[in-house]
Amino acid sequence: MAKANPLQFIQQVRNEVSKIVWPTRREVMLTTVMVFIMAALTATFFSLIDLSIRTALSLVINSLG
């Protein structure tokens, strides 16, 4: 692999950075809200699963004792 001199490297980096398509403010806000919604739904789901397993185990343990 050939080494590029520092000037060529900087030019190549600038060329590649110019190809980046940055998200709009609206897109960033929308995806941020979606992440919070999904995190809340996931937390609720696993809390309900935890509660149901805990209740089932409690019933089994109490019925044995």
C-alpha positions as CSV (number, residue, x, y, z in Angstrom):
1,M,0.0,0.0,0.0
2,A,1.5,3.3,-1.1
3,K,1.9,6.1,1.4
4,A,0.3,9.4,0.5
5,N,2.0,12.6,1.5
6,P,0.3,14.6,4.2
7,L,-1.2,17.1,1.8
8,Q,-2.8,14.4,-0.3
9,F,-4.1,12.7,2.8
10,I,-5.8,15.9,4.0
11,Q,-7.3,16.4,0.5
12,Q,-8.6,12.9,0.5
13,V,-10.1,13.3,4.0
14,R,-11.8,16.5,3.0
15,N,-13.2,14.8,-0.2
16,E,-14.6,11.9,1.8
17,V,-16.1,14.2,4.5
18,S,-17.9,16.2,1.8
19,K,-19.7,13.0,0.9
20,I,-21.3,12.7,4.3
21,V,-25.1,13.3,4.4
22,W,-25.9,14.7,7.8
23,P,-29.4,14.2,9.2
24,T,-31.7,17.2,9.6
25,R,-32.7,18.5,12.9
26,R,-36.2,17.1,12.4
27,E,-34.8,13.6,11.7
28,V,-32.6,13.7,14.8
29,M,-35.5,14.8,17.0
30,L,-37.8,12.1,15.5
31,T,-35.3,9.3,16.0
32,T,-34.5,10.5,19.5
33,V,-38.2,10.4,20.5
34,M,-38.5,6.9,18.9
35,V,-35.5,5.7,21.0
36,F,-37.2,7.0,24.2
37,I,-40.5,5.4,23.3
38,M,-38.9,2.0,22.5
39,A,-36.9,2.1,25.7
40,A,-40.1,2.8,27.7
41,L,-41.9,0.0,25.9
42,T,-39.0,-2.4,26.5
43,A,-38.8,-1.5,30.2
44,T,-42.5,-2.0,30.6
45,F,-42.5,-5.3,28.9
46,F,-39.6,-6.7,31.0
47,S,-41.1,-5.3,34.2
48,L,-44.4,-7.1,33.4
49,I,-42.5,-10.4,32.7
50,D,-40.5,-10.0,35.9
51,L,-43.7,-9.4,37.9
52,S,-45.4,-12.4,36.4
53,I,-42.5,-14.7,37.0
54,R,-42.1,-13.4,40.6
55,T,-45.8,-13.9,41.3
56,A,-45.8,-17.4,39.8
57,L,-42.7,-18.4,41.8
58,S,-44.3,-16.9,45.0
59,L,-47.4,-19.0,44.4
60,V,-45.4,-22.2,43.9
61,I,-43.2,-21.6,46.9
62,N,-46.1,-20.8,49.2
63,S,-48.1,-23.8,48.0
64,L,-45.2,-26.1,48.9
65,G,-44.6,-24.6,52.3
